[in-house]
Amino acid sequence: MTPEEVGERMVALLTNDAEASAAVAEAGSVVAGVSGGGPGHERAVIDVPAARWRAAVAAARDPGGPGCDFFDWLSAVDELGEGFTVVAHLWSTRDRHGVLIRCRVPRDNAVVESIVDLFPGAAWHERETFEMFGISFAGHPDLQPLLLPPAFEGHPLRKEFVLASRVAKAWPGAKEPGESDSGAAKRAPMRPPGVPDSNEWGPLKGTLPPAETPARRTPGERPARTPGERPERPARAAGERPERPVRAAGERPERPPRPAAADGPPPAAPPDEEGD
């Protein structure tokens, strides 16, 4: 099936009976689209309400539908004020097509149903997403931290998470202008997202001087000139630069005499300019 056909089939499966239609009407609409990637790499993209998340994954696995029997991966995207987008990619080993299923959950109540009973391989993906984004998966048999130490606080893949290591010590790599021996002018270093000002957060809070900015002249400090007027050149002191000798028109400077060779006759004189 083409990505468009997979999307149409998914929408039909999620809205083909009265119970499904009522659930969709209560939770929100189901929208089908196609991802980018060029010919041969497109995927059907299905956006569903959070309440229909598990039903959409079950519909994608249905042999009478897309038949996506292989679970590929699951993760999330931090959309800031709009909440989180939970994304899962499934693949059909028989028909060689895939489908991306997405749902949006609010930031203050980030919960969706677990799909571990449908695809056991999703267990670790849901644990990682719970750990990194703080999204809970209702019905997961063991929703415990997977990668971080037990005493770790916060969710590192949330965009408001502070990258403390970037504040505690200098980041390795190329130096900022002015920090090397090149003599270049120093400017305030740029901070990537998630890195606060070292003078406002961390062990050096309040101990660093404010960043220096080069002073700029105000418009009133610049000398006013009329259009077309050129600034006067400063006068030079006598002897600072030798004056050029004044020559008559067509006059050529005298050449210095050439020293005589140690052996052999002296060099011939240059021919007269007026000819023989």
Backbone torsions as a table, in degrees:
resi	resn	phi	psi	omega
1	MET	NA	147.1	175.0
2	THR	-77.0	162.9	177.4
3	PRO	-56.6	-37.0	178.1
4	GLU	-64.9	-40.3	179.4
5	GLU	-68.5	-37.2	176.5
6	VAL	-63.3	-42.3	178.6
7	GLY	-63.7	-43.6	178.5
8	GLU	-62.9	-39.6	179.4
9	ARG	-66.2	-39.2	178.8
10	MET	-64.9	-43.6	178.8
11	VAL	-62.7	-40.6	179.3
12	ALA	-63.9	-41.0	-179.5
13	LEU	-67.2	-32.2	-177.8
14	LEU	-86.0	-7.2	-178.4
15	THR	-135.4	19.1	-171.7
16	ASN	-87.0	-8.9	177.6
17	ASP	-129.5	171.2	-174.9
18	ALA	-64.8	-40.7	-179.3
19	GLU	-64.3	-44.2	179.6
20	ALA	-66.8	-39.2	179.8
21	SER	-64.4	-39.2	178.5
22	ALA	-66.4	-39.5	179.0
23	ALA	-65.3	-40.9	178.9
24	VAL	-67.2	-40.4	179.7
25	ALA	-64.4	-33.9	-179.8
26	GLU	-77.8	-40.6	-174.2
27	ALA	-91.1	-30.7	-176.6
28	GLY	140.4	174.8	-174.8
29	SER	-84.6	160.8	174.4
30	VAL	-107.3	125.1	-174.9
31	VAL	-121.2	131.3	178.5
32	ALA	-107.5	143.1	177.3
33	GLY	-150.2	-172.4	-179.3
34	VAL	-132.1	133.4	179.1
35	SER	-78.0	170.2	174.7
36	GLY	-83.9	-166.6	177.9
37	GLY	122.7	-11.0	178.8
38	GLY	89.8	170.6	-178.4
39	PRO	-58.2	132.4	179.7
40	GLY	86.4	-8.0	-178.3
41	HIS	-121.8	0.4	179.2
42	GLU	-69.4	155.8	176.1
43	ARG	-133.1	146.5	169.7
44	ALA	-70.5	135.4	-179.4
45	VAL	-119.1	123.3	-178.0
46	ILE	-117.5	117.1	175.9
47	ASP	-99.9	122.4	-176.8
48	VAL	-128.1	158.3	172.3
49	PRO	-65.7	157.1	-179.1
50	ALA	-60.1	-32.3	179.9
51	ALA	-68.2	-18.6	-178.8
52	ARG	-107.8	13.7	-177.1
53	TRP	-59.1	-54.9	-177.4
54	ARG	-66.1	-37.6	179.0
55	ALA	-63.4	-35.7	179.5
56	ALA	-68.1	-39.9	178.0
57	VAL	-65.8	-39.6	178.3
58	ALA	-65.3	-37.7	178.7
59	ALA	-66.6	-37.4	178.6
60	ALA	-67.5	-29.1	179.3
61	ARG	-81.4	-17.3	-174.9
62	ASP	-57.2	125.3	178.1
63	PRO	-62.0	-26.2	177.1
64	GLY	-80.5	-4.1	178.5
65	GLY	-114.7	-130.5	178.7
66	PRO	-64.2	-25.4	178.9
67	GLY	65.6	36.9	179.5
68	CYS	-81.0	95.4	-174.2
69	ASP	-94.1	-0.7	-177.2
70	PHE	-118.9	123.1	174.9
71	PHE	-84.4	125.1	-176.8
72	ASP	-96.1	-62.7	-179.3
73	TRP	-161.2	164.5	177.3
74	LEU	-144.0	137.8	178.4
75	SER	-158.7	-164.6	-178.3
76	ALA	-147.8	167.3	177.7
77	VAL	-132.7	130.7	177.4
78	ASP	-80.7	113.7	179.8
79	GLU	-100.0	18.3	179.7
80	LEU	57.8	-119.1	-175.0
81	GLY	-64.4	-18.8	-179.7
82	GLU	-88.1	-0.1	178.7
83	GLY	99.1	-145.0	-179.4
84	PHE	-125.7	145.3	172.8
85	THR	-105.6	117.6	176.4
86	VAL	-91.5	131.1	-174.1
87	VAL	-128.5	136.0	173.7
88	ALA	-132.6	141.4	178.1
89	HIS	-117.4	125.6	179.1
90	LEU	-117.7	156.2	-175.0
91	TRP	-138.5	144.2	176.6
92	SER	-99.4	114.6	178.5
93	THR	-73.7	-18.1	-179.3
94	ARG	-87.3	-49.3	-174.9
95	ASP	-98.5	-5.8	175.3
96	ARG	60.2	49.7	172.7
97	HIS	-140.2	158.5	-177.7
98	GLY	-125.9	171.0	178.0
99	VAL	-148.1	136.2	174.5
100	LEU	-100.4	124.3	178.5
101	ILE	-112.0	129.3	-176.8
102	ARG	-130.7	148.9	171.8
103	CYS	-146.5	154.4	-178.7
104	ARG	-108.9	130.5	177.8
105	VAL	-119.6	145.1	-179.3
106	PRO	-70.9	156.6	-176.2
107	ARG	-69.9	-34.1	-176.7
108	ASP	-86.9	-6.2	177.8
109	ASN	-148.7	64.8	-175.0
110	ALA	-83.6	88.1	-178.1
111	VAL	-140.0	132.9	170.3
112	VAL	-136.1	166.4	179.1
113	GLU	-75.3	146.2	176.8
114	SER	-75.8	149.4	176.7
115	ILE	-114.9	20.4	-178.5
116	VAL	-64.0	-33.7	178.8
117	ASP	-68.3	-22.9	177.5
118	LEU	-88.3	-43.4	179.3
119	PHE	-133.0	98.5	-179.8
120	PRO	-57.0	-27.2	179.1
121	GLY	-65.3	-12.5	179.4
122	ALA	-79.7	-4.5	-174.8
123	ALA	-60.9	-49.8	-179.1
124	TRP	-67.7	-35.8	179.3
125	HIS	-64.7	-40.5	178.4
126	GLU	-68.7	-36.6	176.9
127	ARG	-64.8	-41.2	178.9
128	GLU	-66.4	-42.6	179.3
129	THR	-65.6	-38.2	176.0
130	PHE	-62.6	-40.5	-177.4
131	GLU	-73.0	-42.3	-173.5
132	MET	-85.0	-30.0	-176.8
133	PHE	-115.2	-16.6	-176.6
134	GLY	79.1	22.9	178.1
135	ILE	-92.5	126.0	-177.9
136	SER	-92.9	145.9	179.3
137	PHE	-118.1	103.0	-176.5
138	ALA	-65.5	131.9	179.4
139	GLY	93.1	-1.1	177.3
140	HIS	-68.2	134.1	-175.4
141	PRO	-68.9	-25.6	-176.3
142	ASP	-155.1	75.6	-175.9
143	LEU	-84.9	79.0	-178.0
144	GLN	-116.9	159.1	176.6
145	PRO	-56.0	145.6	-174.6
146	LEU	-114.2	-39.6	-171.6
147	LEU	-115.9	-31.8	-172.7
148	LEU	-91.6	157.3	177.8
149	PRO	-65.5	156.7	-175.4
150	PRO	-59.6	-33.9	-176.3
151	ALA	-85.0	4.0	-176.4
152	PHE	-70.5	138.4	-180.0
153	GLU	-114.7	137.8	177.1
154	GLY	98.7	178.0	-177.9
155	HIS	-125.9	105.6	-168.6
156	PRO	-61.6	-25.5	-177.0
157	LEU	-92.7	3.6	169.9
158	ARG	-76.7	143.0	-172.9
159	LYS	-71.8	-18.5	178.0
160	GLU	-88.8	-0.5	-178.9
161	PHE	-69.4	131.1	-178.1
162	VAL	-83.9	126.7	176.5
163	LEU	-82.2	86.6	-172.9
164	ALA	-63.0	-32.3	-178.1
165	SER	-64.6	-26.9	178.5
166	ARG	-74.1	-20.0	179.2
167	VAL	-94.0	-34.6	-174.7
168	ALA	-69.5	-33.5	-179.8
169	LYS	-147.0	161.4	-178.2
170	ALA	-66.1	140.9	-179.5
171	TRP	-80.0	134.0	-178.9
172	PRO	-69.4	158.4	178.1
173	GLY	125.4	-159.1	-177.8
174	ALA	-63.0	143.0	178.9
175	LYS	-81.8	157.4	175.3
176	GLU	-74.5	155.7	176.7
177	PRO	-56.2	133.0	-178.9
178	GLY	96.1	-12.5	179.8
179	GLU	-95.0	-4.7	177.7
180	SER	-105.0	-172.4	-179.0
181	ASP	-92.7	12.4	-176.7
182	SER	-76.5	-18.0	-178.9
183	GLY	83.5	9.1	179.9
184	ALA	-70.4	156.0	-179.7
185	ALA	-66.0	141.9	-178.5
186	LYS	-89.6	140.3	176.1
187	ARG	-129.6	165.8	179.2
188	ALA	-67.6	129.0	-179.2
189	PRO	-65.9	145.4	178.0
190	MET	-82.2	137.5	179.8
191	ARG	-105.1	130.1	177.0
192	PRO	-72.7	167.1	178.2
193	PRO	-58.5	137.8	179.8
194	GLY	92.6	-4.2	-179.5
195	VAL	-110.8	110.4	179.5
196	PRO	-78.5	171.7	176.6
197	ASP	-68.3	131.4	-178.7
198	SER	-62.6	-22.4	179.2
199	ASN	-86.8	-4.6	-180.0
200	GLU	-115.0	-15.1	-177.6
201	TRP	-152.4	139.3	175.5
202	GLY	106.8	-172.7	-175.0
203	PRO	-67.4	-20.3	-179.3
204	LEU	-99.0	14.8	-176.4
205	LYS	-58.4	126.6	176.3
206	GLY	77.3	3.8	-177.5
207	THR	-106.9	-10.7	-176.5
208	LEU	-96.4	142.0	176.7
209	PRO	-71.5	154.1	178.2
210	PRO	-64.3	150.0	-179.1
211	ALA	-65.1	135.9	179.4
212	GLU	-82.8	135.9	176.6
213	THR	-117.9	138.7	-179.8
214	PRO	-63.2	136.8	179.7
215	ALA	-73.4	139.2	178.6
216	ARG	-115.3	143.5	178.6
217	ARG	-73.5	140.0	175.0
218	THR	-77.6	160.8	-179.6
219	PRO	-56.1	-30.8	-178.9
220	GLY	-72.4	-19.3	-178.5
221	GLU	-82.6	-14.2	-179.6
222	ARG	-83.9	139.0	179.7
223	PRO	-66.6	133.1	-179.5
224	ALA	-81.2	136.7	179.1
225	ARG	-132.5	146.3	175.7
226	THR	-77.2	156.1	179.6
227	PRO	-58.2	132.1	179.1
228	GLY	88.3	-12.4	-178.9
229	GLU	-76.6	136.7	179.0
230	ARG	-106.8	139.7	180.0
231	PRO	-65.1	145.0	179.1
232	GLU	-73.0	140.8	177.0
233	ARG	-80.7	141.4	-179.8
234	PRO	-67.6	143.5	180.0
235	ALA	-71.3	141.8	179.8
236	ARG	-96.0	147.5	177.5
237	ALA	-71.8	151.4	179.7
238	ALA	-63.6	135.2	179.6
239	GLY	88.3	-7.5	180.0
240	GLU	-69.3	-33.6	178.0
241	ARG	-142.1	128.1	-177.8
242	PRO	-66.5	141.6	178.4
243	GLU	-79.5	148.2	179.4
244	ARG	-78.2	139.3	179.5
245	PRO	-68.8	146.6	179.1
246	VAL	-85.4	127.1	179.8
247	ARG	-118.9	153.3	174.6
248	ALA	-76.9	164.5	-178.5
249	ALA	-64.0	129.3	179.3
250	GLY	83.5	-5.1	-178.7
251	GLU	-75.9	137.3	179.6
252	ARG	-109.3	146.0	179.8
253	PRO	-67.7	149.4	179.8
254	GLU	-72.1	139.0	177.4
255	ARG	-87.7	143.1	178.2
256	PRO	-69.9	146.6	-179.7
257	PRO	-64.7	142.0	179.6
258	ARG	-86.5	142.2	178.1
259	PRO	-70.5	146.3	-179.8
260	ALA	-70.5	145.0	-179.7
261	ALA	-71.6	151.9	-179.9
262	ALA	-66.7	-41.9	179.6
263	ASP	-122.0	145.4	176.1
264	GLY	93.6	172.4	-177.5
265	PRO	-71.1	158.4	179.1
266	PRO	-67.1	154.8	179.4
267	PRO	-63.3	147.8	-179.6
268	ALA	-68.8	147.8	179.1
269	ALA	-71.8	151.1	177.9
270	PRO	-66.3	147.1	-179.1
271	PRO	-64.8	154.0	178.7
272	ASP	-65.7	141.2	-179.0
273	GLU	-65.7	-27.0	-177.0
274	GLU	-87.2	-1.8	-179.8
275	GLY	94.0	171.4	179.7
276	ASP	-75.9	NA	NA
